[in-house]
Amino acid sequence: EKNYVTHDTPPNLQYRKKVHFRTNPYTGPQAASIARRNARERNRVKQVNDGFNALRRHLPASVVAELSGGARRGSGKKLSKVDTLRMVVQ
C-alpha cells in the first residue's frame, strides 16, 4: 500500500507517517515456556512470602511492639521483610 499525495490533500496531512504496530514477540512455543517461567516465579515469590508470614507468627508480640516502635506503626500494618529478618536475628 502506497501513500499518494494529491493536490487535494491538505498541507498538514501530506507528510503523515504510517504507524506500524509490533506483533507480539512472545507467540508460539516460546510463549508456553515464558508462561511456565512466570508461573514458577509467582510460585517462588508466594513461597518466600509464606515463609515471612510464618516467621512473623513466631515472633513474640512484646518483641515486635518494642522493636517496631510500638505506637508509631499502624496497628494493622505487618512488619516489612527487612524488619522481620532483623527481629529474628536479634
N, C-alpha and C positions, 0 to 999 in steps of 0.2 A: 504494500500500500504506500503510495507516494503522497507527499503533501504538495499540492499545487497552489501557487499564489496567483490569484486572478486580479484583474483591475478592480473588481468589485469588492475585494477583501479590504476591510478597514486596516489602516497602518498599524494599529496596536496588535492586530492578530496575525500579521504577516510572518513574524519570526517566532511563532509559538513552538515550543519544544514538545515532543511526544514524551509522555510519561510511560516508562516501562516498569512493570511490577515484577519483582523477582518471584520465581516459583519457589515453593518450599524445598529447601535443600535436603530436608530430612524425610525422604519418601522411600518406599520400597523396603528392602531387607534392612537397610541402615536404620530406619525408623523403629523397627522392632527392637534392635539392640539398644538404641537410645532409650526407649521406653523401659526396658529391663534395667538399664543402668540407673535411670531416675527412680525407679521403684526400689532398687537396692539402697540408694542414697536416702530416700524417705524412710525406709525401714531402719537404717543405721541411725539417723537423727532421732527417730522415735525411741529407739533403744537407749540412746545416750540420755534423752530427756527423762525416760522412765527411771534410769539409774540415778539421776539427780533428784528426782522426786522421792525415791526410796531413801537416799541419803538425808534429805530434809526431814523425813518422818522419823529418822533415828536420832536426830539432834534434840537434846533436851530443850524444852520451851524457855527455861530460865536462861540458858546459854544463848539461845537465839535472840531473846529480848535484850540481853546485856550487850552482846557483840554487834547487834544490828542498830543500836542507838535507840531502841525502845520506841518512844513516842514519835520520833522523827519519821519513822516509816509508817505508811498506811497499814492499818491492821489487816486488811485483805490482801496486801501485797506479799508475794512469795520472795524468798531470797534469790538473788542472782546466782548464776552458776559459780562465779568467782567467789562471792561471799560464802556460798555453801562449801566450796573447797577450802577456803581459809578457816572456816569454823571446824571442819573435820580435822584439819592439820593441827589446830590449837587444841 
